[in-house]
Amino acid sequence: MNKLAGIYVHIPFCIKKCPYCDFYSITDQSLEHLFIEALIKEMQIISRHPLFFDSLYLGGGTPSVLKPANIGKIIENAYRLFNILTASEVTIEVNPGTITPEKLKGYRDIGINRLNIGVQSFQDANLDFLGRIHSSNDAKKTIKWARKAGFDNIGIDLIYGIPGQTKKAWISDLQKAVEFEPEHLSCYMLTYEKGTPLDRDRQQGKFKPVADFLTGKLFETTMEYLTNCGYVQYEISNFAKDVHRKSRHNLKYWSVTPYLGFGPSAHSFIEFQRYRNCRNVKKYINHIKEGRLPVEEKEILNREQRMMEMIYLGLRKTDGININAIDEQLGINFCQIFAEKIKQLEKDGYILHIQPKNRCALSRKGMLFLDSIASMFISEHI
């Protein structure tokens, strides 16, 4: 693996935990100083890593609860300790309920060149249902402030499939987002993750989830609307204004490219080995104090697991599976093994077999059935 790698930093603090979110976070910010100290020490322990990096992504949690000075310490140490290229993409996730013009200017001054703004919806009723701490007006102000602060690479996150949401209401959200001309849009279907408060409410019948056929229609609407507005879909949920505005960091996850993760619950992936840090800030801090890495799980992917990852993640991207890479890395003949399956799926209009680039990609129709199509390839081989 000689591709440029990425660095992910998990900031585990939130002002309030959203009921649909299953990412690790806490609302007690009294541990912020100790966490940052531990984070920098974790980086120091791993600092001799020979990889070269071209993306640094601060996610969470809510990274924008931290002051620019503290985010600056993290970025400064990352550049000092790792081979990060000068023209790297440096992203921070921001929640509109935690942002001021001064904070955005501070983030720009410390070297952040890309914002990912968690808008989720421009409708207050939807934001209330999702338990967000911001209003639609906060979201609009944040985007305007970001432009004034000099950010020319802004991503907006939206959620569809919210109970009671109609096609018309979803198009209204998309329209408002596009009016701000963001360089990137991520549109995620609302999911009910096991153990979250929202999933418990669903099980107790406190609301009626959107029917599967309707979420499928909303997904189709998303692709059609954003394509007509000039956005390029490069992954099932992600759209960029042009090829240079794709999320360089997130592409690493879908392209099975190495990345290092720092902070509680962060994942790392190097040479088909996956590591996961413990999901507890105090435990994380204590491990680092004792001079130990906070890794809680380590998994070495076998040949079948590697194939599963390369197929599933490859099919998420609109340019599809890189057949040559699979053949080379796994020592197989993909087209020969799956000849009948590819032929049938092509005939049914679910996949496109792009011969000149030697790629196998889902059609728009096929994207609606990603999981079942991926499992067809995987189950047939295993």
C-alpha positions as CSV (number, residue, x, y, z in Angstrom):
1,M,0.0,0.0,0.0
2,N,1.9,3.1,-1.2
3,K,-1.1,5.4,-1.4
4,L,-1.2,8.6,0.7
5,A,-2.8,8.0,4.0
6,G,-5.1,10.0,6.3
7,I,-5.2,11.0,9.9
8,Y,-8.5,11.0,11.9
9,V,-8.8,12.7,15.3
10,H,-11.9,11.9,17.4
11,I,-13.0,14.8,19.7
12,P,-15.4,13.1,22.1
13,F,-17.2,16.1,23.5
14,C,-20.7,17.3,22.8
15,I,-22.9,20.0,24.5
16,K,-25.8,17.6,24.1
17,K,-26.0,14.1,22.7
18,C,-28.3,13.7,19.7
19,P,-30.8,10.9,20.2
20,Y,-30.0,9.2,16.8
21,C,-26.2,9.3,17.1
22,D,-24.2,6.2,18.1
23,F,-20.8,7.8,17.8
24,Y,-18.9,7.9,21.1
25,S,-19.2,11.2,22.9
26,I,-19.7,12.7,26.4
27,T,-21.2,16.0,27.6
28,D,-18.7,16.5,30.5
29,Q,-16.1,18.9,29.1
30,S,-14.2,19.1,32.3
31,L,-11.8,16.5,30.9
32,E,-10.9,18.6,27.8
33,H,-7.4,19.6,29.0
34,L,-6.4,16.1,30.1
35,F,-7.9,14.7,26.8
36,I,-5.8,17.0,24.7
37,E,-2.6,16.1,26.6
38,A,-3.4,12.4,26.2
39,L,-4.1,12.9,22.5
40,I,-0.8,14.5,21.8
41,K,1.0,11.8,23.8
42,E,-0.8,9.1,21.7
43,M,0.4,10.8,18.6
44,Q,4.0,10.9,20.0
45,I,3.9,7.2,20.7
46,I,3.0,6.4,17.1
47,S,5.0,9.3,15.6
48,R,7.7,7.2,13.8
49,H,5.1,5.9,11.4
50,P,6.6,5.9,7.8
51,L,3.4,6.7,6.0
52,F,2.9,10.0,4.2
53,F,-0.4,11.8,4.7
54,D,-2.5,14.3,2.7
55,S,-5.6,14.6,4.9
56,L,-6.3,15.4,8.5
57,Y,-9.9,15.1,9.7
58,L,-11.2,16.3,13.1
59,G,-14.5,14.5,13.8
60,G,-16.6,13.6,16.8
61,G,-18.5,14.3,18.9
62,T,-18.5,17.9,18.2
63,P,-15.0,19.2,17.5
64,S,-16.3,22.8,17.3
65,V,-16.9,22.9,21.0
66,L,-13.1,23.3,21.3
67,K,-11.5,26.7,21.1
68,P,-9.3,27.4,18.0
69,A,-6.2,27.5,20.4
70,N,-6.8,23.9,21.5
71,I,-7.6,22.7,17.9
72,G,-4.4,24.5,16.9
73,K,-2.3,22.5,19.4
74,I,-3.7,19.2,17.9
75,I,-2.9,20.3,14.3
76,E,0.5,21.7,15.1
77,N,1.5,18.5,16.8
78,A,0.1,16.3,14.0
79,Y,2.3,18.3,11.5
80,R,5.3,18.1,13.8
81,L,5.0,14.3,14.4
82,F,3.9,13.0,11.0
83,N,4.8,13.3,7.3
84,I,1.8,15.5,6.4
85,L,2.1,17.1,3.0
86,T,1.9,20.9,2.7
87,A,-1.2,20.9,0.4
88,S,-3.2,18.6,2.7
89,E,-6.9,18.7,3.2
90,V,-7.6,19.7,6.9
91,T,-11.2,19.3,7.9
92,I,-13.2,20.1,11.0
93,E,-16.8,19.1,11.7
94,V,-18.8,21.9,13.1
95,N,-22.2,22.1,14.7
96,P,-24.0,25.4,14.0
97,G,-25.0,25.7,17.6
98,T,-21.4,26.0,18.7
99,I,-20.1,28.5,16.2
100,T,-19.3,32.3,16.2
101,P,-17.6,34.4,13.4
102,E,-14.5,34.7,15.7
103,K,-14.2,30.9,16.1
104,L,-14.4,30.3,12.4
105,K,-11.8,33.0,11.7
106,G,-9.6,31.3,14.4
107,Y,-10.0,27.9,12.7
108,R,-9.0,29.4,9.4
109,D,-5.9,31.0,11.0
110,I,-4.6,27.7,12.4
111,G,-4.7,26.0,9.0
112,I,-8.1,24.4,8.7
113,N,-9.1,24.6,5.0
114,R,-12.3,22.6,4.9
115,L,-15.5,22.7,7.0
116,N,-18.1,20.0,7.3
117,I,-21.2,21.7,8.7
118,G,-23.8,19.4,10.4
119,V,-26.9,21.2,9.2
120,Q,-29.1,18.0,8.9
121,S,-32.1,20.1,8.0
122,F,-33.2,23.7,7.3
123,Q,-36.6,23.0,9.0
124,D,-36.9,23.6,12.7
125,A,-39.5,20.8,13.2
126,N,-37.0,18.3,11.8
127,L,-34.2,19.7,14.0
128,D,-36.3,19.4,17.1
129,F,-37.1,15.7,16.2
130,L,-33.4,15.0,15.7
131,G,-32.6,16.7,19.1
132,R,-30.2,19.2,17.5
133,I,-29.0,22.2,19.5
134,H,-29.2,24.6,16.6
135,S,-32.0,26.2,14.6
136,S,-32.3,26.6,10.9
137,N,-31.4,30.2,11.3
138,D,-28.2,29.2,13.1
139,A,-27.3,26.9,10.2
140,K,-27.8,29.7,7.6
141,K,-25.7,32.1,9.7
142,T,-22.9,29.6,10.1
143,I,-22.6,29.1,6.4
144,K,-22.5,32.8,5.7
145,W,-19.9,33.4,8.5
146,A,-17.8,30.6,7.1
147,R,-17.6,32.3,3.7
148,K,-16.8,35.6,5.4
149,A,-14.0,33.9,7.3
150,G,-12.5,32.8,4.0
151,F,-13.5,29.2,3.7
152,D,-13.8,28.1,0.0
153,N,-14.3,24.4,0.7
154,I,-17.5,23.9,2.6
155,G,-19.4,20.6,3.0
156,I,-23.0,20.5,4.3
157,D,-24.6,17.4,5.9
158,L,-28.3,16.7,5.5
159,I,-30.5,13.9,6.7
160,Y,-33.6,12.5,4.9
161,G,-36.1,9.8,5.9
162,I,-37.2,11.8,9.0
163,P,-40.7,10.8,10.1
164,G,-43.4,12.9,8.5
165,Q,-41.0,14.1,5.8
166,T,-42.5,14.4,2.3
167,K,-40.7,14.6,-1.1
168,K,-41.6,18.2,-1.3
169,A,-40.1,19.0,2.1
170,W,-36.9,17.1,1.3
171,I,-36.5,19.0,-2.0
172,S,-37.0,22.2,0.0
173,D,-34.0,21.2,2.2
174,L,-31.9,20.4,-0.9
175,Q,-32.9,23.6,-2.6
176,K,-31.8,25.7,0.5
177,A,-28.5,23.9,0.7
178,V,-27.8,24.4,-3.0
179,E,-28.6,28.1,-2.7
180,F,-25.5,28.5,-0.5
181,E,-23.4,26.8,-3.3
182,P,-21.4,24.5,-1.0
183,E,-18.5,22.6,-2.6
184,H,-19.8,19.4,-1.0
185,L,-23.0,17.8,0.1
186,S,-23.5,14.6,2.1
187,C,-27.1,13.3,2.3
188,Y,-27.6,10.5,4.8
189,M,-30.7,8.4,5.3
190,L,-31.9,8.5,9.0
191,T,-31.0,5.1,10.6
192,Y,-32.1,3.7,13.9
193,E,-28.9,2.5,15.6
194,K,-29.3,-0.1,18.2
195,G,-29.1,1.3,21.8
196,T,-29.8,4.9,20.8
197,P,-32.7,6.8,22.4
198,L,-34.3,7.3,19.0
199,D,-34.4,3.6,18.4
200,R,-36.0,3.0,21.8
201,D,-38.6,5.5,20.9
202,R,-39.2,3.7,17.6
203,Q,-39.6,0.4,19.3
204,Q,-42.1,1.9,21.8
205,G,-44.2,3.2,18.9
206,K,-43.7,6.9,19.8
207,F,-43.5,7.8,16.1
208,K,-43.9,6.1,12.8
209,P,-40.7,5.6,10.7
210,V,-40.8,6.5,7.0
211,A,-41.6,3.4,4.9
212,D,-38.7,1.8,3.0
213,F,-40.2,2.5,-0.4
214,L,-40.5,6.2,0.4
215,T,-36.9,6.5,1.6
216,G,-35.9,4.9,-1.7
217,K,-37.9,7.5,-3.5
218,L,-36.2,10.3,-1.5
219,F,-32.8,8.8,-2.4
220,E,-33.7,8.8,-6.1
221,T,-34.9,12.4,-5.7
222,T,-31.6,13.3,-4.1
223,M,-29.5,11.9,-7.0
224,E,-31.8,13.5,-9.6
225,Y,-32.0,16.9,-8.0
226,L,-28.3,17.4,-7.1
227,T,-27.2,16.1,-10.5
228,N,-29.4,18.6,-12.2
229,C,-27.8,21.3,-10.0
230,G,-24.4,20.4,-11.3
231,Y,-23.1,18.2,-8.4
232,V,-21.2,15.0,-9.1
233,Q,-22.2,12.0,-7.1
234,Y,-19.0,10.1,-6.3
235,E,-20.3,7.8,-3.5
236,I,-23.8,6.7,-2.5
237,S,-24.3,9.5,0.0
238,N,-21.8,12.1,-1.3
239,F,-21.8,14.8,-3.9
240,A,-19.1,17.3,-4.9
241,K,-19.3,20.5,-6.9
242,D,-16.4,19.2,-9.0
243,V,-13.9,16.4,-8.9
244,H,-11.4,18.5,-6.9
245,R,-13.9,19.0,-4.1
246,K,-14.5,15.3,-3.1
247,S,-13.7,14.6,0.5
248,R,-10.1,13.4,0.1
249,H,-10.2,12.0,3.6
250,N,-13.5,10.0,3.4
251,L,-12.4,8.6,0.0
252,K,-9.7,6.7,1.9
253,Y,-12.3,4.7,3.8
254,W,-14.1,3.6,0.7
255,S,-10.8,3.0,-1.3
256,V,-9.3,0.7,1.4
257,T,-6.5,3.2,1.9
258,P,-4.5,3.4,5.2
259,Y,-5.5,5.8,7.9
260,L,-4.5,6.4,11.5
261,G,-7.1,7.2,14.1
262,F,-6.4,9.0,17.4
263,G,-8.7,9.6,20.4
264,P,-11.3,7.4,22.2
265,S,-13.2,5.0,19.8
266,A,-11.0,6.0,16.8
267,H,-10.2,3.3,14.2
268,S,-7.0,2.8,12.4
269,F,-6.4,0.7,9.2
270,I,-3.0,-0.3,8.0
271,E,-2.0,-3.2,5.8
272,F,-5.3,-5.0,6.2
273,Q,-5.1,-4.7,10.0
274,R,-7.8,-2.8,11.9
275,Y,-7.4,-1.3,15.3
276,R,-10.0,0.3,17.5
277,N,-9.3,2.5,20.6
278,C,-11.4,2.1,23.8
279,R,-14.7,4.0,23.9
280,N,-14.2,5.8,27.2
281,V,-12.4,9.1,27.7
282,K,-11.2,8.4,31.3
283,K,-9.9,4.9,30.3
284,Y,-8.2,6.4,27.2
285,I,-6.5,9.1,29.3
286,N,-5.3,6.5,31.9
287,H,-3.9,4.1,29.2
288,I,-1.9,7.0,27.8
289,K,-0.6,8.1,31.2
290,E,0.7,4.6,31.7
291,G,2.5,4.8,28.4
292,R,0.2,2.2,26.7
293,L,-1.7,2.6,23.5
294,P,-5.5,2.6,24.2
295,V,-6.2,-0.1,21.5
296,E,-9.1,-2.3,22.7
297,E,-9.5,-4.4,19.5
298,K,-7.2,-5.6,16.8
299,E,-8.3,-7.5,13.8
300,I,-6.2,-8.9,10.9
301,L,-8.4,-9.3,7.9
302,N,-8.2,-12.7,6.2
303,R,-8.5,-13.1,2.4
304,E,-12.3,-13.5,2.4
305,Q,-12.7,-10.4,4.7
306,R,-10.5,-8.4,2.4
307,M,-12.6,-9.3,-0.6
308,M,-15.8,-8.4,1.3
309,E,-14.4,-5.0,2.2
310,M,-13.1,-4.3,-1.3
311,I,-16.4,-5.3,-2.9
312,Y,-18.8,-3.6,-0.5
313,L,-16.8,-0.4,-0.2
314,G,-16.0,-0.3,-3.9
315,L,-19.7,-0.6,-4.8
316,R,-20.4,2.5,-2.6
317,K,-18.4,4.6,-5.0
318,T,-19.9,5.6,-8.3
319,D,-16.7,4.6,-10.2
320,G,-17.1,1.2,-8.6
321,I,-14.8,-1.7,-7.8
322,N,-11.3,-1.5,-9.2
323,I,-11.1,-5.0,-10.7
324,N,-7.4,-4.9,-11.4
325,A,-6.6,-4.0,-7.7
326,I,-8.8,-6.9,-6.5
327,D,-7.1,-9.3,-8.8
328,E,-3.6,-8.1,-7.9
329,Q,-4.1,-7.9,-4.1
330,L,-6.1,-11.1,-3.7
331,G,-4.6,-13.2,-6.5
332,I,-8.0,-14.0,-8.1
333,N,-9.7,-13.4,-11.5
334,F,-12.7,-11.3,-10.5
335,C,-14.4,-11.3,-13.9
336,Q,-14.0,-15.0,-14.3
337,I,-15.3,-15.9,-10.8
338,F,-18.3,-13.7,-11.1
339,A,-18.9,-13.8,-14.9
340,E,-22.5,-15.2,-14.6
341,K,-23.4,-12.8,-11.7
342,I,-22.1,-9.8,-13.6
343,K,-23.9,-10.8,-16.8
344,Q,-27.2,-11.2,-15.0
345,L,-26.9,-7.9,-13.0
346,E,-25.9,-6.0,-16.1
347,K,-28.9,-7.5,-18.0
348,D,-31.2,-6.4,-15.1
349,G,-29.8,-2.9,-15.1
350,Y,-28.3,-3.0,-11.6
351,I,-24.6,-2.8,-12.5
352,L,-22.4,-1.3,-15.2
353,H,-19.3,-3.2,-16.2
354,I,-16.9,-0.4,-17.4
355,Q,-14.5,-2.3,-19.6
356,P,-11.9,0.4,-20.6
357,K,-11.3,1.2,-16.9
358,N,-11.9,-2.4,-15.9
359,R,-14.4,-1.4,-13.2
360,C,-17.7,-2.8,-11.9
361,A,-20.1,-0.1,-10.7
362,L,-23.7,0.1,-9.5
363,S,-26.2,1.9,-11.7
364,R,-28.5,4.4,-10.0
365,K,-31.1,1.6,-9.9
366,G,-28.5,-0.7,-8.3
367,M,-27.6,1.8,-5.6
368,L,-31.0,1.3,-4.1
369,F,-30.0,-2.3,-3.4
370,L,-26.3,-2.0,-2.4
371,D,-26.4,-4.4,0.5
372,S,-28.2,-7.2,-1.3
373,I,-26.0,-6.9,-4.5
374,A,-22.8,-6.8,-2.5
375,S,-24.0,-9.9,-0.5
376,M,-24.6,-11.7,-3.9
377,F,-21.0,-11.4,-4.8
378,I,-19.7,-12.3,-1.3
379,S,-21.9,-15.2,-0.5
380,E,-21.3,-16.8,-4.0
381,H,-17.5,-16.7,-3.4
382,I,-17.5,-17.8,0.3
